C-alpha cells in the first residue's frame, strides 16, 4: 500500500509492504499526484517496506526525477540496506538524499531529521 499526504512544505509518500511489479499500476497516478502538489521536498518513508524490485525502484526514480525537474529534493527515510542496494545497482542512489538518522517507529530513535546525507 502506498499513501500520500502533504504538509505546506512537503509531500510524504509512505510505502507499506512490497514495492514491486504487483503494485506498478498505482505508480503513474501517484507520480502525477505528487507532481501536482508542487512541493519542493518529497519524503519517501520506507520504514514498512518489505521488498523492493527494479519496478519499485523505477517508481522511486520517477518521483525523484519529477521533483528534480521542479528544482526539488527527494529524501528517503527508513530504507534498509536491501532497498538502498537495489537503488545503487540501478545507478540511481545519487538521485536521493538518504536520511540516515531517521529511525522507524519500531526503533529507539529520538530525532527523525537529525542528519540528512546527500
Secondary structure, 3 states (H helix, E strand, C coil): CEEEEECCCEEEEEEEEEECHHHHHHHHHHHHHHHHHCCCEEEEEEEEEEEECHHHHHHHHHHHHHHHHCCCEEEEECCCHHHHHHHHHCCCHHHCEEECCCCCCCCCCCCCCCCCEC
